[in-house]
Amino acid sequence: MSKVFHWITALLIITVIPLGLIADRLALDASLKVPLFSAHKTLGILIFIVALCRILWALTQKKPGDLHPERRVETSIAHIVHWMLYIALVVMPLSGWLHHAATTGFAPIWLPIGQDLPFIPKDESLAEVFAGLHWVWSKVLVLSILLHVAGALKHQIIDKDVTLKRMWFGNVQLPDTGAPDPQRAAPFIAVAIYLLGAGGAAMGGLMSHESHSNGEALTEVASEWVVTQGTLGIGITQLGNPVQGQFDEWTAAIQFDESATGTLGTVTTTIAIGSLNLGSVSGQAMGADFFDADVFPTATFDADITADGPTYLATGTLTIKDITLPVSMPFALDLQGDTAEMAGSLALDRRDFAIGQSMADESNLGFDVAVTIMLTATR
């Protein structure tokens, strides 16, 4: 049974690592990117389950004797590496699973378990922590595997003992030396290395969330009405699933007089494209085929405000990637003296603004984009 767990784990690992590396290097619109990432995630969860079963099995069984108990340092290092493998085989896939649950969109898991986890909210900051852990422990896993393989080859080529034989199927009889067990401290040392790795990653910023930024702060604008709180949301459909995000940085210059006739006021909104948080595809959305944030760091909405019965309209133009088109956004307005609460929405077609031109159909990315805005402003 121990050998079955060993070789199943080995086969899963040599499959899942190349899948992740290849998928990560493919362009966002590559047809294989999503299925490769889905396969990577699915196999990762299977590795997590197998690793837990393997650890439970190992803890309940009498361990085979060490081949060279007299080499205490070498034997202790071997056990530490073994426990590093155990920990990495649990932490790496679990952190990837948690990252998937905390973010939205992109590459579903192919298991009948749902895409979410209990007590794990959709939160970009939390997702960054899990992504950092996943990155750190992928490197720890690879290093542990290399040390594990190097040790096995050393036993085979230099020591010429039966290490590889007893890793394969069949029985190998070993003498009971009665030597003290050097394995007791190994798991504790492995845990200490884990804590050092996680702490180093945190200090290095690998697990800290930084809002995507266009590199320069937006200029403060003069406004008759000052926005005290608000959200500028965006909704897309990816692989048939809704994905929600928002722009974290934007300004609004609002002039509005409810007692005026005809045009009641104007609004100019400037949006920092680089501040978009859109789950796991935030970075790709900044690329040349999408928002091309390096070349076009801002979008602008200029409109006149009019009333249409109980509904208000902001009618003007929206500029994205230097493409300017007429738009009209209906919105609800609740005025209480010098405080106003506003909620509106706007339906766009990404193709009108040359977003995702390489995706000519909706199999990966839907054409429709829903923009929502809610804000509170004071005069």
C-alpha positions as CSV (number, residue, x, y, z in Angstrom):
1,M,0.0,0.0,0.0
2,S,2.8,2.4,0.8
3,K,4.3,1.7,-2.6
4,V,1.0,2.3,-4.3
5,F,0.6,5.7,-2.6
6,H,4.2,6.5,-3.6
7,W,3.9,5.8,-7.3
8,I,0.4,7.3,-7.7
9,T,1.7,10.5,-6.1
10,A,4.7,10.5,-8.4
11,L,2.6,10.0,-11.5
12,L,0.2,12.8,-10.5
13,I,3.1,15.2,-9.8
14,I,4.9,14.6,-13.1
15,T,1.6,15.3,-14.8
16,V,0.3,18.3,-12.9
17,I,3.5,20.4,-12.9
18,P,4.0,20.5,-16.7
19,L,0.3,21.2,-17.1
20,G,0.6,24.3,-14.9
21,L,3.8,25.5,-16.5
22,I,2.5,25.1,-20.1
23,A,-0.9,26.7,-19.3
24,D,0.8,29.7,-17.6
25,R,2.9,30.4,-20.7
26,L,0.0,30.3,-23.2
27,A,-1.7,33.5,-24.4
28,L,-5.0,34.3,-22.7
29,D,-6.9,33.6,-25.9
30,A,-5.2,30.3,-26.6
31,S,-7.8,27.5,-26.9
32,L,-5.9,25.1,-24.6
33,K,-5.2,27.6,-21.8
34,V,-8.4,27.1,-19.9
35,P,-8.7,23.3,-20.2
36,L,-5.0,22.9,-19.2
37,F,-5.5,25.0,-16.1
38,S,-8.7,23.1,-15.3
39,A,-6.8,19.8,-15.6
40,H,-4.0,21.3,-13.4
41,K,-6.5,22.3,-10.7
42,T,-8.4,19.1,-10.8
43,L,-5.3,16.9,-10.5
44,G,-4.0,19.2,-7.8
45,I,-7.1,18.4,-5.7
46,L,-6.6,14.7,-6.3
47,I,-3.0,15.1,-5.1
48,F,-4.2,16.7,-2.0
49,I,-6.6,13.8,-1.2
50,V,-4.0,11.2,-2.0
51,A,-1.4,13.0,0.1
52,L,-3.7,13.1,3.1
53,C,-4.5,9.4,2.7
54,R,-0.8,8.6,2.4
55,I,0.1,10.6,5.5
56,L,-2.6,8.9,7.5
57,W,-1.4,5.5,6.3
58,A,2.2,6.3,7.1
59,L,1.3,7.4,10.7
60,T,-0.5,4.2,11.4
61,Q,2.2,1.8,10.0
62,K,5.5,0.5,11.4
63,K,8.2,2.2,9.3
64,P,10.9,0.1,7.6
65,G,14.3,0.2,9.2
66,D,16.9,2.6,7.9
67,L,19.5,1.1,5.6
68,H,22.4,3.0,7.2
69,P,21.4,4.0,10.7
70,E,25.1,4.6,11.6
71,R,25.1,7.6,9.2
72,R,23.0,9.7,11.5
73,V,23.3,13.1,9.7
74,E,22.5,11.6,6.3
75,T,19.6,9.6,7.6
76,S,18.1,12.6,9.4
77,I,18.4,14.7,6.3
78,A,16.6,12.0,4.4
79,H,13.7,12.0,6.9
80,I,13.5,15.8,6.8
81,V,13.2,15.8,3.0
82,H,10.6,13.1,3.3
83,W,8.5,15.2,5.6
84,M,9.0,18.3,3.5
85,L,7.5,16.3,0.6
86,Y,4.6,15.3,2.8
87,I,3.9,18.9,3.9
88,A,4.4,20.4,0.4
89,L,2.1,17.7,-1.1
90,V,-0.7,19.0,1.2
91,V,0.0,22.7,1.4
92,M,0.7,23.3,-2.3
93,P,-2.5,21.9,-3.7
94,L,-4.6,23.1,-0.8
95,S,-3.3,26.7,-1.3
96,G,-4.1,26.5,-5.0
97,W,-7.6,25.2,-4.2
98,L,-8.1,28.1,-1.7
99,H,-6.9,30.6,-4.3
100,H,-9.4,29.2,-6.8
101,A,-12.2,29.6,-4.2
102,A,-11.3,33.1,-3.2
103,T,-11.1,34.5,-6.8
104,T,-13.7,34.6,-9.5
105,G,-13.7,33.3,-13.1
106,F,-11.3,31.3,-15.2
107,A,-10.7,27.6,-15.5
108,P,-13.3,25.7,-13.5
109,I,-12.5,22.5,-11.5
110,W,-13.7,19.3,-13.2
111,L,-15.0,17.7,-10.1
112,P,-18.6,17.5,-8.8
113,I,-17.7,19.5,-5.7
114,G,-18.6,23.1,-6.7
115,Q,-16.1,25.9,-7.3
116,D,-16.4,27.5,-3.8
117,L,-15.3,26.4,-0.3
118,P,-17.0,27.1,3.0
119,F,-15.8,30.1,4.9
120,I,-13.7,31.3,2.0
121,P,-15.1,34.6,0.6
122,K,-14.4,36.0,-2.8
123,D,-11.7,38.4,-1.9
124,E,-8.7,39.5,-4.0
125,S,-6.5,40.2,-1.0
126,L,-7.1,36.8,0.4
127,A,-6.6,35.2,-3.0
128,E,-3.2,36.9,-3.2
129,V,-2.1,35.3,0.1
130,F,-3.1,31.8,-1.2
131,A,-1.4,32.5,-4.5
132,G,1.8,33.4,-2.7
133,L,1.7,30.3,-0.6
134,H,1.1,28.2,-3.7
135,W,4.1,29.8,-5.5
136,V,6.4,29.2,-2.5
137,W,5.4,25.6,-2.0
138,S,5.6,24.7,-5.6
139,K,9.3,25.6,-5.4
140,V,9.6,23.7,-2.1
141,L,8.0,20.7,-3.7
142,V,10.2,20.7,-6.7
143,L,13.3,21.1,-4.5
144,S,12.2,18.3,-2.2
145,I,11.6,16.0,-5.3
146,L,15.0,16.8,-6.7
147,L,16.7,16.0,-3.3
148,H,14.6,12.9,-3.0
149,V,15.6,11.7,-6.5
150,A,19.2,12.6,-5.9
151,G,19.3,10.6,-2.6
152,A,17.8,7.6,-4.3
153,L,20.4,7.7,-7.1
154,K,23.1,8.1,-4.6
155,H,22.0,4.9,-2.8
156,Q,21.8,3.1,-6.2
157,I,25.0,4.3,-7.8
158,I,27.4,5.1,-4.9
159,D,26.1,2.9,-2.0
160,K,24.8,0.1,-4.3
161,D,22.2,-0.8,-1.7
162,V,18.6,-1.9,-2.0
163,T,16.9,1.5,-1.6
164,L,15.4,1.5,-5.1
165,K,14.5,-2.1,-4.9
166,R,12.4,-1.6,-1.8
167,M,10.7,1.4,-3.4
168,W,9.5,-0.9,-6.2
169,F,7.1,-3.8,-5.8
170,G,8.3,-7.0,-4.2
171,N,9.7,-7.8,-0.8
172,V,13.2,-6.8,0.4
173,Q,14.3,-8.2,3.8
174,L,16.2,-5.8,6.0
175,P,17.9,-6.6,9.3
176,D,16.4,-5.1,12.5
177,T,19.4,-3.1,13.8
178,G,17.7,-2.0,17.0
179,A,19.3,1.4,16.4
180,P,17.5,4.5,17.8
181,D,14.9,6.0,15.5
182,P,16.2,9.3,13.9
183,Q,12.7,10.1,12.5
184,R,11.2,11.7,15.5
185,A,12.6,15.2,15.0
186,A,12.2,15.2,11.2
187,P,8.6,16.4,11.0
188,F,9.2,19.2,13.5
189,I,12.3,20.4,11.4
190,A,10.2,20.2,8.3
191,V,7.4,22.3,9.9
192,A,10.1,24.9,10.9
193,I,11.3,25.1,7.3
194,Y,7.7,25.5,6.3
195,L,7.2,28.4,8.7
196,L,10.5,30.0,7.5
197,G,9.4,29.7,3.9
198,A,6.0,31.2,4.5
199,G,7.4,34.0,6.6
200,G,10.1,34.8,4.0
201,A,7.4,34.9,1.3
202,A,5.3,37.3,3.4
203,M,8.2,39.6,4.1
204,G,9.1,39.5,0.4
205,G,5.6,40.7,-0.5
206,L,4.6,37.5,-2.3
207,M,1.5,37.2,-0.2
208,S,0.4,40.8,0.0
209,H,-2.3,42.3,-2.2
210,E,-1.6,45.4,-4.2
211,S,-4.3,47.0,-6.1
212,H,-3.6,47.0,-9.8
213,S,-2.5,50.5,-10.6
214,N,-1.8,52.5,-13.8
215,G,1.4,53.8,-12.1
216,E,0.2,57.3,-11.5
217,A,-2.6,58.7,-9.3
218,L,-5.5,60.4,-10.9
219,T,-5.6,64.2,-10.6
220,E,-8.0,65.5,-8.0
221,V,-11.0,67.2,-9.7
222,A,-13.1,70.2,-8.6
223,S,-16.7,69.1,-8.1
224,E,-19.9,70.8,-6.8
225,W,-20.9,67.4,-5.5
226,V,-18.2,65.3,-3.7
227,V,-18.4,61.6,-3.8
228,T,-18.0,60.2,-0.3
229,Q,-18.3,56.6,-1.2
230,G,-19.1,54.5,-4.2
231,T,-18.3,51.5,-6.4
232,L,-17.8,51.3,-10.2
233,G,-18.5,47.7,-11.1
234,I,-18.0,45.6,-14.2
235,G,-19.6,42.2,-15.0
236,I,-18.5,39.9,-17.8
237,T,-19.3,36.3,-18.8
238,Q,-16.4,33.9,-19.0
239,L,-16.8,30.3,-20.1
240,G,-20.5,30.7,-19.5
241,N,-20.1,31.9,-16.0
242,P,-20.6,35.4,-14.6
243,V,-17.5,37.2,-13.3
244,Q,-17.8,40.4,-11.3
245,G,-15.1,43.0,-10.7
246,Q,-14.6,46.7,-10.1
247,F,-12.3,49.7,-10.8
248,D,-10.7,50.9,-7.6
249,E,-9.5,54.3,-8.8
250,W,-11.8,56.8,-10.5
251,T,-12.8,60.4,-10.1
252,A,-16.2,62.2,-10.8
253,A,-16.7,65.9,-11.4
254,I,-20.4,66.5,-10.9
255,Q,-22.4,69.6,-11.4
256,F,-26.1,69.2,-10.6
257,D,-29.1,71.5,-9.8
258,E,-32.4,69.7,-9.3
259,S,-34.3,73.0,-9.7
260,A,-32.9,73.7,-13.2
261,T,-35.0,73.2,-16.3
262,G,-33.8,71.1,-19.3
263,T,-30.2,70.1,-18.6
264,L,-29.8,69.6,-14.8
265,G,-26.1,69.3,-14.8
266,T,-23.0,67.5,-16.1
267,V,-20.7,64.7,-15.0
268,T,-17.2,63.8,-16.1
269,T,-15.8,60.5,-14.8
270,T,-12.2,59.5,-15.3
271,I,-11.3,55.8,-14.7
272,A,-7.8,54.4,-14.0
273,I,-7.9,51.2,-16.2
274,G,-5.0,49.7,-14.3
275,S,-7.0,49.7,-11.1
276,L,-9.3,47.0,-12.4
277,N,-9.8,44.0,-10.1
278,L,-11.4,41.2,-12.1
279,G,-10.5,38.0,-10.3
280,S,-7.9,35.8,-11.7
281,V,-7.8,37.6,-15.1
282,S,-7.0,41.1,-13.8
283,G,-3.5,41.0,-15.2
284,Q,-4.5,39.6,-18.6
285,A,-7.2,42.3,-19.0
286,M,-4.5,44.9,-19.1
287,G,-2.9,43.3,-22.2
288,A,-2.8,44.8,-25.7
289,D,-5.7,42.7,-27.0
290,F,-7.9,43.9,-24.1
291,F,-7.7,47.3,-22.3
292,D,-4.0,47.9,-23.4
293,A,-3.5,49.8,-20.1
294,D,0.1,50.8,-20.9
295,V,-1.0,52.8,-24.0
296,F,-4.5,53.9,-22.8
297,P,-4.3,54.2,-19.0
298,T,-7.7,55.9,-18.6
299,A,-11.2,55.8,-19.8
300,T,-13.5,58.9,-19.7
301,F,-17.3,59.3,-19.5
302,D,-18.7,62.8,-20.3
303,A,-22.4,63.4,-20.0
304,D,-25.2,65.8,-19.5
305,I,-27.8,65.0,-16.9
306,T,-31.5,65.3,-17.7
307,A,-34.7,64.0,-16.1
308,D,-37.2,61.6,-17.8
309,G,-40.1,61.5,-15.4
310,P,-38.9,59.7,-12.2
311,T,-35.8,58.4,-14.0
312,Y,-32.7,60.5,-14.7
313,L,-30.4,60.1,-17.7
314,A,-26.7,60.7,-18.2
315,T,-26.4,61.1,-21.9
316,G,-23.0,61.7,-23.5
317,T,-19.9,59.8,-24.7
318,L,-17.7,57.0,-23.4
319,T,-14.0,56.8,-24.4
320,I,-12.0,53.6,-24.1
321,K,-8.8,53.0,-26.0
322,D,-9.3,56.3,-27.8
323,I,-12.6,55.0,-29.2
324,T,-15.4,57.4,-28.4
325,L,-19.0,56.3,-28.7
326,P,-22.3,57.8,-27.6
327,V,-24.0,56.3,-24.6
328,S,-27.0,56.9,-22.4
329,M,-27.1,55.7,-18.8
330,P,-30.4,55.7,-16.9
331,F,-30.1,56.0,-13.1
332,A,-32.1,56.4,-10.0
333,L,-31.5,59.3,-7.7
334,D,-32.5,59.8,-4.0
335,L,-32.0,63.4,-2.9
336,Q,-32.1,64.2,0.8
337,G,-31.1,67.9,1.1
338,D,-27.4,68.1,0.3
339,T,-26.9,64.3,0.2
340,A,-27.6,62.3,-3.0
341,E,-27.6,58.5,-3.5
342,M,-27.3,57.4,-7.1
343,A,-27.5,53.9,-8.7
344,G,-27.2,53.3,-12.5
345,S,-26.2,50.7,-15.0
346,L,-25.0,50.6,-18.6
347,A,-24.8,47.7,-21.1
348,L,-21.9,47.7,-23.5
349,D,-20.5,45.4,-26.2
350,R,-16.8,44.8,-25.8
351,R,-16.3,44.6,-29.6
352,D,-17.3,48.3,-30.0
353,F,-14.2,49.3,-28.0
354,A,-11.8,46.7,-29.6
355,I,-11.7,44.6,-26.4
356,G,-10.8,41.0,-27.0
357,Q,-10.5,41.2,-30.7
358,S,-8.9,37.8,-30.9
359,M,-12.0,36.3,-29.3
360,A,-14.3,36.4,-32.2
361,D,-17.1,34.4,-30.5
362,E,-18.4,34.0,-27.0
363,S,-17.0,30.6,-26.2
364,N,-14.4,32.1,-23.9
365,L,-15.6,35.7,-23.3
366,G,-19.1,37.0,-23.8
367,F,-19.7,40.1,-25.9
368,D,-21.9,41.9,-23.3
369,V,-20.4,43.9,-20.5
370,A,-22.5,45.2,-17.7
371,V,-21.3,48.4,-16.0
372,T,-22.8,49.4,-12.7
373,I,-22.3,52.5,-10.5
374,M,-23.5,53.3,-7.0
375,L,-22.4,56.3,-5.1
376,T,-23.2,58.7,-2.3
377,A,-22.3,62.4,-2.8
378,T,-22.7,65.5,-0.8
379,R,-23.1,69.1,-2.0
